[in-house]
Amino acid sequence: MSASKNDLPEYSLYINPRDLRQLRSDIWNNEHVPAKLRVSKSSYNIQIAYRGALTRELVKKSYHVIFSKPSFFMGAREIHLNAEYLDPSLLRNKLALDFFVSLGILSPESKYVLLRINGAIMGVYLQLESVDDLFLKKRGLPAGAIFYAHNDDANYSLLSPDNDDVKESLLSGYMRKFGDAQDDQYLFQLIYKINTVPRSEFAKEIVKHVHIEKYLRWLAGVVCTQNYDGFIQNYALYRNSATGLFEIIPWDYDGTWGRNCHGNIMENSDVPIQGYNTLTARILDVPQFRNFYRGLLEKVLESLFTVDFLKPIITSLYKMLRPYILLDPYKQKDMVIFDSEPEFIIRFIAERNSYLREHLSDLE
């Protein structure tokens, strides 16, 4: 039978039983173990480890893969294989990341694969592009520092959101992925300025540090998809060395489109139209920025965040995945809810769109 364009590529991982036992002995260990990956007729020596936070405790694990020989795979030196276990649709992360692209925001590429480990089917995974120097190079962008917001201290504030205590460092919550120690000062200055510049000077000062239009486009994406966590983590910051401005890149958007990161149903009003975090509040406090955001959001609600635009995409992804979900040992028992999720997401889009339209006046 000839391959269809909708066929998922099959990734076969081979891990020595000794190394597999080591991997499984401590789910919180970030040390990689050696393995081999076979894709089509090509074989790669890799290093593999678990990835994620709460997802490590789930039965279907997510993985971080580093390529060692050859050292590149499809132009990347590392990839992420996400189980998407808590999302009953397996659609939300990809749907959201692609939605950000339609908004003109830098966003990781993603694709579905069927994963085997030592011959056993592990199920459908979402392969995510790593946000690093190769991410920039692929898009023809200038090299620049990249920081991952890996916990909720990345809220652009002087205070921790967990206990309102003063942070030990303004860089708390961030991990530098690319760049050097000197680049940390750019992020330090950004957080410092956000929290100390007087209201009368903020508009003039913040444009020296942040690409405001791209930030507001990102904000529109987070607000539409309703990622509750996306304001204080689940993003990367890229400082464009040509402009000197920070841009924001989304990451891990499985808790969206009407469900949170635990897979629980959210109310359509759980995230306000203004969003959250200190930087967002200060930017929207500036009339010209707030007016731009309102106009942008109006256009998005008319053209991109609509059932007409998104339903064909959702339906296509669902039809592509369904035959493979039947093979997924962790998801095949949940076919009833999987089959109902496209309509759930479509209904969320309609209701969230209406909610946001009703609250556009909050931005006056």
Contacts in CASP RR format, 6 or more apart in sequence:
PFRMAT RR
TARGET T0000
AUTHOR 0000-0000-0000
METHOD contacts of the structure
MODEL  1
MSASKNDLPEYSLYINPRDLRQLRSDIWNNEHVPAKLRVSKSSYNIQIAY
RGALTRELVKKSYHVIFSKPSFFMGAREIHLNAEYLDPSLLRNKLALDFF
VSLGILSPESKYVLLRINGAIMGVYLQLESVDDLFLKKRGLPAGAIFYAH
NDDANYSLLSPDNDDVKESLLSGYMRKFGDAQDDQYLFQLIYKINTVPRS
EFAKEIVKHVHIEKYLRWLAGVVCTQNYDGFIQNYALYRNSATGLFEIIP
WDYDGTWGRNCHGNIMENSDVPIQGYNTLTARILDVPQFRNFYRGLLEKV
LESLFTVDFLKPIITSLYKMLRPYILLDPYKQKDMVIFDSEPEFIIRFIA
ERNSYLREHLSDLE
6 319 0 8 1.000
6 320 0 8 1.000
8 112 0 8 1.000
8 113 0 8 1.000
8 114 0 8 1.000
8 124 0 8 1.000
8 320 0 8 1.000
8 321 0 8 1.000
8 324 0 8 1.000
9 39 0 8 1.000
9 40 0 8 1.000
9 111 0 8 1.000
9 113 0 8 1.000
9 114 0 8 1.000
10 39 0 8 1.000
10 113 0 8 1.000
10 114 0 8 1.000
10 115 0 8 1.000
10 116 0 8 1.000
11 37 0 8 1.000
11 38 0 8 1.000
11 39 0 8 1.000
11 81 0 8 1.000
11 113 0 8 1.000
11 114 0 8 1.000
11 115 0 8 1.000
11 116 0 8 1.000
11 125 0 8 1.000
12 37 0 8 1.000
12 38 0 8 1.000
12 39 0 8 1.000
12 116 0 8 1.000
12 119 0 8 1.000
13 35 0 8 1.000
13 36 0 8 1.000
13 37 0 8 1.000
13 48 0 8 1.000
13 115 0 8 1.000
13 116 0 8 1.000
13 117 0 8 1.000
13 118 0 8 1.000
14 35 0 8 1.000
14 36 0 8 1.000
14 37 0 8 1.000
14 38 0 8 1.000
14 117 0 8 1.000
14 118 0 8 1.000
14 119 0 8 1.000
15 23 0 8 1.000
15 33 0 8 1.000
15 34 0 8 1.000
15 35 0 8 1.000
15 36 0 8 1.000
15 48 0 8 1.000
15 117 0 8 1.000
15 118 0 8 1.000
16 34 0 8 1.000
16 35 0 8 1.000
17 118 0 8 1.000
19 33 0 8 1.000
19 34 0 8 1.000
19 35 0 8 1.000
20 33 0 8 1.000
20 117 0 8 1.000
20 118 0 8 1.000
22 33 0 8 1.000
23 29 0 8 1.000
23 33 0 8 1.000
23 48 0 8 1.000
23 49 0 8 1.000
23 50 0 8 1.000
27 50 0 8 1.000
27 56 0 8 1.000
27 57 0 8 1.000
27 61 0 8 1.000
28 56 0 8 1.000
29 49 0 8 1.000
29 50 0 8 1.000
30 49 0 8 1.000
30 50 0 8 1.000
31 49 0 8 1.000
32 47 0 8 1.000
32 48 0 8 1.000
32 49 0 8 1.000
32 64 0 8 1.000
32 66 0 8 1.000
33 47 0 8 1.000
33 48 0 8 1.000
33 49 0 8 1.000
34 45 0 8 1.000
34 46 0 8 1.000
34 47 0 8 1.000
34 48 0 8 1.000
34 68 0 8 1.000
35 46 0 8 1.000
35 47 0 8 1.000
35 48 0 8 1.000
36 43 0 8 1.000
36 44 0 8 1.000
36 45 0 8 1.000
36 46 0 8 1.000
37 43 0 8 1.000
37 44 0 8 1.000
37 46 0 8 1.000
37 65 0 8 1.000
37 73 0 8 1.000
38 44 0 8 1.000
39 73 0 8 1.000
44 67 0 8 1.000
44 68 0 8 1.000
44 69 0 8 1.000
44 70 0 8 1.000
44 73 0 8 1.000
45 67 0 8 1.000
45 68 0 8 1.000
45 69 0 8 1.000
46 65 0 8 1.000
46 66 0 8 1.000
46 67 0 8 1.000
46 68 0 8 1.000
47 65 0 8 1.000
47 66 0 8 1.000
47 68 0 8 1.000
48 63 0 8 1.000
48 64 0 8 1.000
48 65 0 8 1.000
48 66 0 8 1.000
49 63 0 8 1.000
49 64 0 8 1.000
50 56 0 8 1.000
50 61 0 8 1.000
50 62 0 8 1.000
50 63 0 8 1.000
50 64 0 8 1.000
51 62 0 8 1.000
51 63 0 8 1.000
51 64 0 8 1.000
51 80 0 8 1.000
51 82 0 8 1.000
52 62 0 8 1.000
54 261 0 8 1.000
54 262 0 8 1.000
55 61 0 8 1.000
55 62 0 8 1.000
55 83 0 8 1.000
55 85 0 8 1.000
55 86 0 8 1.000
56 62 0 8 1.000
58 83 0 8 1.000
58 85 0 8 1.000
58 86 0 8 1.000
59 85 0 8 1.000
59 330 0 8 1.000
60 83 0 8 1.000
60 85 0 8 1.000
60 122 0 8 1.000
60 123 0 8 1.000
60 330 0 8 1.000
61 83 0 8 1.000
62 80 0 8 1.000
62 81 0 8 1.000
62 82 0 8 1.000
62 83 0 8 1.000
62 125 0 8 1.000
63 80 0 8 1.000
63 81 0 8 1.000
64 78 0 8 1.000
64 80 0 8 1.000
64 81 0 8 1.000
65 78 0 8 1.000
65 79 0 8 1.000
65 80 0 8 1.000
65 81 0 8 1.000
66 77 0 8 1.000
66 78 0 8 1.000
67 73 0 8 1.000
67 76 0 8 1.000
67 77 0 8 1.000
67 78 0 8 1.000
71 77 0 8 1.000
73 79 0 8 1.000
75 134 0 8 1.000
75 138 0 8 1.000
76 129 0 8 1.000
76 130 0 8 1.000
76 134 0 8 1.000
77 130 0 8 1.000
77 132 0 8 1.000
77 134 0 8 1.000
78 130 0 8 1.000
78 132 0 8 1.000
79 127 0 8 1.000
79 128 0 8 1.000
79 129 0 8 1.000
79 130 0 8 1.000
80 127 0 8 1.000
80 128 0 8 1.000
80 130 0 8 1.000
81 113 0 8 1.000
81 115 0 8 1.000
81 125 0 8 1.000
81 126 0 8 1.000
81 127 0 8 1.000
81 128 0 8 1.000
82 93 0 8 1.000
82 125 0 8 1.000
82 126 0 8 1.000
82 127 0 8 1.000
82 128 0 8 1.000
82 252 0 8 1.000
82 254 0 8 1.000
83 125 0 8 1.000
83 330 0 8 1.000
84 90 0 8 1.000
84 92 0 8 1.000
84 93 0 8 1.000
84 124 0 8 1.000
84 125 0 8 1.000
84 126 0 8 1.000
84 254 0 8 1.000
85 330 0 8 1.000
85 331 0 8 1.000
86 254 0 8 1.000
86 255 0 8 1.000
86 261 0 8 1.000
86 262 0 8 1.000
86 263 0 8 1.000
87 93 0 8 1.000
87 254 0 8 1.000
87 255 0 8 1.000
87 259 0 8 1.000
87 263 0 8 1.000
88 259 0 8 1.000
88 263 0 8 1.000
88 334 0 8 1.000
88 337 0 8 1.000
88 338 0 8 1.000
88 341 0 8 1.000
89 257 0 8 1.000
89 318 0 8 1.000
89 338 0 8 1.000
89 341 0 8 1.000
89 342 0 8 1.000
89 344 0 8 1.000
89 345 0 8 1.000
90 112 0 8 1.000
90 124 0 8 1.000
90 126 0 8 1.000
90 321 0 8 1.000
90 325 0 8 1.000
90 331 0 8 1.000
90 338 0 8 1.000
91 257 0 8 1.000
91 314 0 8 1.000
91 317 0 8 1.000
91 318 0 8 1.000
91 321 0 8 1.000
91 341 0 8 1.000
91 342 0 8 1.000
91 345 0 8 1.000
92 253 0 8 1.000
92 254 0 8 1.000
92 255 0 8 1.000
92 256 0 8 1.000
92 257 0 8 1.000
92 259 0 8 1.000
92 345 0 8 1.000
93 110 0 8 1.000
93 126 0 8 1.000
93 128 0 8 1.000
93 252 0 8 1.000
93 253 0 8 1.000
93 254 0 8 1.000
93 255 0 8 1.000
93 256 0 8 1.000
94 110 0 8 1.000
94 111 0 8 1.000
94 112 0 8 1.000
94 126 0 8 1.000
94 317 0 8 1.000
95 256 0 8 1.000
95 257 0 8 1.000
95 310 0 8 1.000
95 313 0 8 1.000
95 314 0 8 1.000
95 317 0 8 1.000
95 345 0 8 1.000
96 225 0 8 1.000
96 227 0 8 1.000
96 250 0 8 1.000
96 253 0 8 1.000
96 256 0 8 1.000
96 257 0 8 1.000
97 107 0 8 1.000
97 108 0 8 1.000
97 109 0 8 1.000
97 110 0 8 1.000
97 128 0 8 1.000
97 250 0 8 1.000
97 253 0 8 1.000
98 107 0 8 1.000
98 110 0 8 1.000
98 313 0 8 1.000
99 221 0 8 1.000
99 224 0 8 1.000
99 225 0 8 1.000
99 304 0 8 1.000
99 305 0 8 1.000
99 310 0 8 1.000
100 106 0 8 1.000
100 107 0 8 1.000
100 218 0 8 1.000
100 221 0 8 1.000
100 250 0 8 1.000
101 107 0 8 1.000
102 304 0 8 1.000
103 217 0 8 1.000
103 218 0 8 1.000
103 220 0 8 1.000
103 221 0 8 1.000
103 300 0 8 1.000
103 304 0 8 1.000
104 214 0 8 1.000
104 217 0 8 1.000
105 214 0 8 1.000
105 217 0 8 1.000
105 218 0 8 1.000
105 221 0 8 1.000
105 248 0 8 1.000
105 249 0 8 1.000
105 250 0 8 1.000
106 135 0 8 1.000
106 139 0 8 1.000
106 141 0 8 1.000
106 238 0 8 1.000
106 247 0 8 1.000
106 249 0 8 1.000
107 249 0 8 1.000
107 250 0 8 1.000
108 128 0 8 1.000
108 129 0 8 1.000
108 130 0 8 1.000
108 131 0 8 1.000
108 135 0 8 1.000
108 249 0 8 1.000
108 250 0 8 1.000
108 251 0 8 1.000
109 128 0 8 1.000
109 129 0 8 1.000
110 126 0 8 1.000
110 127 0 8 1.000
110 128 0 8 1.000
110 129 0 8 1.000
111 126 0 8 1.000
111 127 0 8 1.000
112 124 0 8 1.000
112 125 0 8 1.000
112 126 0 8 1.000
112 127 0 8 1.000
112 320 0 8 1.000
112 321 0 8 1.000
112 324 0 8 1.000
113 124 0 8 1.000
113 125 0 8 1.000
113 126 0 8 1.000
113 127 0 8 1.000
114 121 0 8 1.000
114 123 0 8 1.000
114 124 0 8 1.000
114 125 0 8 1.000
114 324 0 8 1.000
114 327 0 8 1.000
115 121 0 8 1.000
115 122 0 8 1.000
115 123 0 8 1.000
115 124 0 8 1.000
115 125 0 8 1.000
116 122 0 8 1.000
121 327 0 8 1.000
121 328 0 8 1.000
121 329 0 8 1.000
122 329 0 8 1.000
122 330 0 8 1.000
123 324 0 8 1.000
123 327 0 8 1.000
123 328 0 8 1.000
123 329 0 8 1.000
123 330 0 8 1.000
123 331 0 8 1.000
124 321 0 8 1.000
124 324 0 8 1.000
124 325 0 8 1.000
124 327 0 8 1.000
124 328 0 8 1.000
124 331 0 8 1.000
129 135 0 8 1.000
131 146 0 8 1.000
131 148 0 8 1.000
131 177 0 8 1.000
131 236 0 8 1.000
131 238 0 8 1.000
131 249 0 8 1.000
131 251 0 8 1.000
132 146 0 8 1.000
132 177 0 8 1.000
132 178 0 8 1.000
133 143 0 8 1.000
133 144 0 8 1.000
133 146 0 8 1.000
133 178 0 8 1.000
135 146 0 8 1.000
136 142 0 8 1.000
136 143 0 8 1.000
136 144 0 8 1.000
136 146 0 8 1.000
136 238 0 8 1.000
137 143 0 8 1.000
141 238 0 8 1.000
141 240 0 8 1.000
142 240 0 8 1.000
142 241 0 8 1.000
142 242 0 8 1.000
143 178 0 8 1.000
143 241 0 8 1.000
144 178 0 8 1.000
144 179 0 8 1.000
144 183 0 8 1.000
144 238 0 8 1.000
144 239 0 8 1.000
144 240 0 8 1.000
144 241 0 8 1.000
145 176 0 8 1.000
145 178 0 8 1.000
145 179 0 8 1.000
145 180 0 8 1.000
145 183 0 8 1.000
145 186 0 8 1.000
145 187 0 8 1.000
145 237 0 8 1.000
145 238 0 8 1.000
145 239 0 8 1.000
145 241 0 8 1.000
146 176 0 8 1.000
146 177 0 8 1.000
146 178 0 8 1.000
146 179 0 8 1.000
146 236 0 8 1.000
146 237 0 8 1.000
146 238 0 8 1.000
146 239 0 8 1.000
147 174 0 8 1.000
147 175 0 8 1.000
147 176 0 8 1.000
147 177 0 8 1.000
147 187 0 8 1.000
147 236 0 8 1.000
147 237 0 8 1.000
148 174 0 8 1.000
148 175 0 8 1.000
148 176 0 8 1.000
148 177 0 8 1.000
148 236 0 8 1.000
148 251 0 8 1.000
149 173 0 8 1.000
149 174 0 8 1.000
149 232 0 8 1.000
149 233 0 8 1.000
149 234 0 8 1.000
149 235 0 8 1.000
149 236 0 8 1.000
149 237 0 8 1.000
149 251 0 8 1.000
150 173 0 8 1.000
150 174 0 8 1.000
150 175 0 8 1.000
150 233 0 8 1.000
151 173 0 8 1.000
151 233 0 8 1.000
152 161 0 8 1.000
152 162 0 8 1.000
152 173 0 8 1.000
152 229 0 8 1.000
152 232 0 8 1.000
152 233 0 8 1.000
153 160 0 8 1.000
153 161 0 8 1.000
153 162 0 8 1.000
153 167 0 8 1.000
153 172 0 8 1.000
153 173 0 8 1.000
153 174 0 8 1.000
153 232 0 8 1.000
154 172 0 8 1.000
154 173 0 8 1.000
154 174 0 8 1.000
154 232 0 8 1.000
154 233 0 8 1.000
154 235 0 8 1.000
155 161 0 8 1.000
155 231 0 8 1.000
155 232 0 8 1.000
155 277 0 8 1.000
155 278 0 8 1.000
156 190 0 8 1.000
156 191 0 8 1.000
156 194 0 8 1.000
156 195 0 8 1.000
156 277 0 8 1.000
156 278 0 8 1.000
156 279 0 8 1.000
157 167 0 8 1.000
157 191 0 8 1.000
157 195 0 8 1.000
157 277 0 8 1.000
157 278 0 8 1.000
158 166 0 8 1.000
158 167 0 8 1.000
158 170 0 8 1.000
158 191 0 8 1.000
158 195 0 8 1.000
159 165 0 8 1.000
159 166 0 8 1.000
159 167 0 8 1.000
160 166 0 8 1.000
160 167 0 8 1.000
160 172 0 8 1.000
161 232 0 8 1.000
170 187 0 8 1.000
170 188 0 8 1.000
170 191 0 8 1.000
170 192 0 8 1.000
171 184 0 8 1.000
171 187 0 8 1.000
171 188 0 8 1.000
171 191 0 8 1.000
173 233 0 8 1.000
174 187 0 8 1.000
174 237 0 8 1.000
176 183 0 8 1.000
176 184 0 8 1.000
177 236 0 8 1.000
183 239 0 8 1.000
186 239 0 8 1.000
186 244 0 8 1.000
186 246 0 8 1.000
187 237 0 8 1.000
187 239 0 8 1.000
187 246 0 8 1.000
189 209 0 8 1.000
190 209 0 8 1.000
190 210 0 8 1.000
190 246 0 8 1.000
193 205 0 8 1.000
193 206 0 8 1.000
193 209 0 8 1.000
194 206 0 8 1.000
194 278 0 8 1.000
194 279 0 8 1.000
194 282 0 8 1.000
195 278 0 8 1.000
197 205 0 8 1.000
197 206 0 8 1.000
199 285 0 8 1.000
202 282 0 8 1.000
202 285 0 8 1.000
202 286 0 8 1.000
203 286 0 8 1.000
203 288 0 8 1.000
203 289 0 8 1.000
206 212 0 8 1.000
206 282 0 8 1.000
206 283 0 8 1.000
208 245 0 8 1.000
209 244 0 8 1.000
209 245 0 8 1.000
209 246 0 8 1.000
210 245 0 8 1.000
210 246 0 8 1.000
210 279 0 8 1.000
210 283 0 8 1.000
211 240 0 8 1.000
211 243 0 8 1.000
211 245 0 8 1.000
211 246 0 8 1.000
211 247 0 8 1.000
212 283 0 8 1.000
212 289 0 8 1.000
212 292 0 8 1.000
213 292 0 8 1.000
214 247 0 8 1.000
214 248 0 8 1.000
215 247 0 8 1.000
215 248 0 8 1.000
215 279 0 8 1.000
215 283 0 8 1.000
216 283 0 8 1.000
216 289 0 8 1.000
216 292 0 8 1.000
216 293 0 8 1.000
216 296 0 8 1.000
217 296 0 8 1.000
218 235 0 8 1.000
218 248 0 8 1.000
218 250 0 8 1.000
219 275 0 8 1.000
219 280 0 8 1.000
219 293 0 8 1.000
220 293 0 8 1.000
220 296 0 8 1.000
220 297 0 8 1.000
220 300 0 8 1.000
221 250 0 8 1.000
221 300 0 8 1.000
221 305 0 8 1.000
222 230 0 8 1.000
222 231 0 8 1.000
222 250 0 8 1.000
222 271 0 8 1.000
222 275 0 8 1.000
223 271 0 8 1.000
223 272 0 8 1.000
223 273 0 8 1.000
223 275 0 8 1.000
223 297 0 8 1.000
223 356 0 8 1.000
224 300 0 8 1.000
224 301 0 8 1.000
224 305 0 8 1.000
224 352 0 8 1.000
224 356 0 8 1.000
225 253 0 8 1.000
225 256 0 8 1.000
225 257 0 8 1.000
226 256 0 8 1.000
226 257 0 8 1.000
226 258 0 8 1.000
226 266 0 8 1.000
226 268 0 8 1.000
226 270 0 8 1.000
226 271 0 8 1.000
226 352 0 8 1.000
227 234 0 8 1.000
227 250 0 8 1.000
227 253 0 8 1.000
227 255 0 8 1.000
227 256 0 8 1.000
227 271 0 8 1.000
228 255 0 8 1.000
228 260 0 8 1.000
228 261 0 8 1.000
228 266 0 8 1.000
228 270 0 8 1.000
228 271 0 8 1.000
229 255 0 8 1.000
229 261 0 8 1.000
230 250 0 8 1.000
231 275 0 8 1.000
231 276 0 8 1.000
231 277 0 8 1.000
231 280 0 8 1.000
232 276 0 8 1.000
232 277 0 8 1.000
234 250 0 8 1.000
234 251 0 8 1.000
234 252 0 8 1.000
234 253 0 8 1.000
235 248 0 8 1.000
235 249 0 8 1.000
235 250 0 8 1.000
235 251 0 8 1.000
236 248 0 8 1.000
236 249 0 8 1.000
236 251 0 8 1.000
237 246 0 8 1.000
237 247 0 8 1.000
237 248 0 8 1.000
237 249 0 8 1.000
238 246 0 8 1.000
238 247 0 8 1.000
238 248 0 8 1.000
238 249 0 8 1.000
239 245 0 8 1.000
239 246 0 8 1.000
239 247 0 8 1.000
240 246 0 8 1.000
240 247 0 8 1.000
254 261 0 8 1.000
255 261 0 8 1.000
255 263 0 8 1.000
257 345 0 8 1.000
257 348 0 8 1.000
257 349 0 8 1.000
258 265 0 8 1.000
258 266 0 8 1.000
258 268 0 8 1.000
258 344 0 8 1.000
258 345 0 8 1.000
258 348 0 8 1.000
258 352 0 8 1.000
259 265 0 8 1.000
259 266 0 8 1.000
260 266 0 8 1.000
268 348 0 8 1.000
268 351 0 8 1.000
268 352 0 8 1.000
268 355 0 8 1.000
269 355 0 8 1.000
272 359 0 8 1.000
272 362 0 8 1.000
273 297 0 8 1.000
273 356 0 8 1.000
273 359 0 8 1.000
273 360 0 8 1.000
273 362 0 8 1.000
273 363 0 8 1.000
274 280 0 8 1.000
274 281 0 8 1.000
274 284 0 8 1.000
274 362 0 8 1.000
274 363 0 8 1.000
283 289 0 8 1.000
283 290 0 8 1.000
284 290 0 8 1.000
284 293 0 8 1.000
284 363 0 8 1.000
290 363 0 8 1.000
291 363 0 8 1.000
293 363 0 8 1.000
294 360 0 8 1.000
294 363 0 8 1.000
294 364 0 8 1.000
297 356 0 8 1.000
297 360 0 8 1.000
297 363 0 8 1.000
298 360 0 8 1.000
301 353 0 8 1.000
301 356 0 8 1.000
301 357 0 8 1.000
303 309 0 8 1.000
304 310 0 8 1.000
305 349 0 8 1.000
305 352 0 8 1.000
305 353 0 8 1.000
305 356 0 8 1.000
306 349 0 8 1.000
306 353 0 8 1.000
307 346 0 8 1.000
307 349 0 8 1.000
307 350 0 8 1.000
307 353 0 8 1.000
310 346 0 8 1.000
310 349 0 8 1.000
311 346 0 8 1.000
314 342 0 8 1.000
314 345 0 8 1.000
314 346 0 8 1.000
315 342 0 8 1.000
318 341 0 8 1.000
318 342 0 8 1.000
322 338 0 8 1.000
322 339 0 8 1.000
325 331 0 8 1.000
325 332 0 8 1.000
325 335 0 8 1.000
325 338 0 8 1.000
326 332 0 8 1.000
326 335 0 8 1.000
331 338 0 8 1.000
END
